[in-house]
Amino acid sequence: MNRIQPTSSELMADTPYGPLFGISQETYNRVWQSLTSPDGNSVTYVSMEIGADRDIYHPIKNLLLEMARREDISPDLQPMADKFLHGPGKIPTYSGGLGILAGDTLKSFADCRLPVAAVSLLYQRGYFSQLVDMNLGQVVWSREWYPREVPGLYLLHRPDDPQTPLTVTVDFYDHNDQPIQAVARVWLKLEIGSGLDYFVPEFLLDYDIAESPDWIRKAAHRLYDSSSEASKAIQRRLLGAGVLPVMRTLGLTSRTIHLNEQHGVFLVLALIAENLQRRLGEDYQSRAGDQDILDAAEEAARNVVYTIHTPVKAGHDRFSRSLYQGLEHSFYRRILQLLAADEQDPETYNFTALAMRANRATNSVSRLHREVTRAQFPQFRERISAITNGVHHLTWISDNKAAVYDSAPELAGWRLDPSVFTRAHQLLDNPRFRQDFAAAWQKDSKYLIDHVNGMLSEHRQQRISTWIDPPNYLSYLGEKESRLNAANFTFGFARRFSTYKRADLIFEDLDHLARILVDQQWPINFIYAGKAHPADKPGQGLIKSIIDIQEELYRRTNGLAKLVFIPDYDMAVAKMMVAGCHAWLNSPKRPLEASGTSGMKAAMNGIPNVSIMDGWWAEGYHDGQAGWKFGYEGPVNPELLSEQRAEMLYSEDAASFYEMLPGLLATFYQQPEREEYLDRCLMNLALNCPIFNTHRMAAEYLARYQLDLPAETTGQMEKFLALYRSDLE
Ligand SMILES: *Cc1c(COP(=O)(O)O)cnc(C)c1O
């Protein structure tokens, strides 16, 4: 890495809100200036969750590690370095793909020096931790976390009174339109660009403080709290209604607001009200007619870019209208009545309907998802386009693979510019590179399998020492029988356990699966992980079925097949799995997986995907050069949106998997040199890594944001656009 060694003063910025570690004063001033400049040439990115754990990627952590190795950390830097290198590495305020996408996106914005600030919530109880019990299935527990202990997370203080935390206030309203104040502290996390000279601030609102009423605090405790409809509705409002207050308090001027999913759409109501006030004056509420509101909405929509993430029902907020009496001002309820009507149910507000109306650009998250979204919302067809998701390559490429990529002159500059990976084609015939790649892959596999074996041993101990019956059949066998072998073909499958992702699909016909393996004596590991939302009973049922299948699968294959579940899926487990398995499995019901991102993480590590032709894989499959496909791939008509078990195409798609599997395993096992298998690995890297990364995605969003930025900033994004346009066929 050709980085200039910073002095300690270059790693500290004084700001009116308190000191920040990891950036220089100059960087702070420059970025802050662009976020607060009167021209409004910046973006506010609003997301319910942001996943960006320091333990798997942080440019300052990498720098400090390097400095520590050289024993080059000055004494004044040491305390901060200690905290940074050894403090908690995880901020448990994400649940899955949506939040991690947000984190990856913000990291790429920072890398590409785009002026963006994010607004989200800080949940003092986070998202739940998962235990899994052999008999009970998923058990939810709440792991304490302490924001103050997390390095790189700062509580902001008042510029005029540095001892007092900065707060912002959001009004709720009782039945008589009397305000009830919800008060939030503001936490700041920085996504620092890989060049260390730029950052994207994330402002996390924490309403769980003494100044807020108890019912607000309770609704703010946990991400996606679903203890009641009211709690859910309040949580959405805490995000959306908090956006303008936090922007105004800090002086952020962005004209463009990006809603990452509709959760924060309440913001639009505030924009409409501001607009009406400007047009009609202080008593706008009594003066505004319906047409005034619609006109104001149209104007507000010009400031909003919206990304819709899923065709699945559970992803779209619909709340009973009666809920909002006692939460929302009657004038705002009037706006909701006009703009958030639900087509099916007059007693319901539909927040996707509101978000769909109140934006100037709606982005779906893959080409296929664009077609599905257009079919779902034909009246907004014109405005719906595709920006296929990506992942942050610096976050997801394992250290072992990164070292191999670093060693290839063809890939020089890949850290700054992932489009460089198009040149991986040239490496296909390079025996030295192939060997190095295979060796790095073996190390990653060993790391994963050692972790699994360690977990199984630990669970074997736990059996006698805790009330939890560990979730893996293998930990009830002897140490020797149970051990997984890293040389055996290993499938990785990990994501949220939602029914449409069909985690149990490939076990639909165990006899058939067992026959394939036993016939050829193919040993195989299946490593699974994922959480189900605490209110999602069918999702939890899927976890239980994975556990229940383990013994039978093992017996019928005479121990050839070992199916393991790793509890408490998070980014660290994900990174270990996407780099260490031999193929990444994805078995959703087409077309319900709007994009999917975990397969892209595998691609960056040169791991082939084995997937239904859904979401991004319909774009990344390349006639089988980059991996394997199975299952239904016909037209995506509306009947296919059903999530009923009987209509989930289990037997058809499983049969297709069994048909594909022998070819896949033969490629892996029957060629001692694995040359053909390795070709797919490197083709997945060469074809998909240059495209399905968040730098390219940021470039496509930048084109939608309509910012007026210096040519040096926009110029470097051109190469990504030249490579791919999601919105073309
Ligand atoms: C990438 C990731 C996801 C998203 O996976 P999908 O395949 O897109 O569903 C979920 N959880 C974690 C921890 C991840 O790292």
The ligand as an ORCA input file, in Angstrom:
! r2SCAN-3c Opt
* xyz 0 1
  C     -24.305     -9.901      2.845
  C     -25.064    -10.219      4.076
  C     -26.458    -10.402      4.032
  C     -27.236    -10.333      2.747
  O     -27.244    -11.561      2.090
  P     -28.248    -11.831      0.870
  O     -27.713    -12.963      0.129
  O     -28.281    -10.581      0.055
  O     -29.573    -12.086      1.469
  C     -27.131    -10.670      5.210
  N     -26.471    -10.746      6.382
  C     -25.134    -10.588      6.471
  C     -24.474    -10.677      7.802
  C     -24.389    -10.317      5.317
  O     -23.057    -10.132      5.417
*
